[in-house]
Amino acid sequence: NEKGLRFHGVPGGHEFNSFILAMYNAAGPGQDVGEALQKRIESISKPLHVKIAVSLSCTMCPDLVAAAQRIAADNENVTADVYDLQYYPSLKEKYNIMSVPCLIINDDEVHFGKKSVSDLLDIFQA
């Protein structure tokens, strides 16, 4: 089944672990986030298309990628597309991305920096 998790580029470097976690989270119960966060994930009722711009050498990017994909794996209203900016310069130009990780929500709202599952849920449910 479609889980809304996509890598655009080669998930190597620091993103290799994110790629493995995405498969683990999509394939079964996945990482335990606790009952309270799980309920918040399941309560997302509006469509959220998340784009995450990364660099494979960035040490902060995998946390945001894993968090967004963890949420997407459990809620069909959320999709998480990860882009290696090396291969998508047009994305960098369109959103004026000067640093990574860069989180783009519904092609409109832009956030920068490392985020946890809880941080993302706060943004999504604001």
Disulfide bonds with the S-S distance in Angstrom:
none
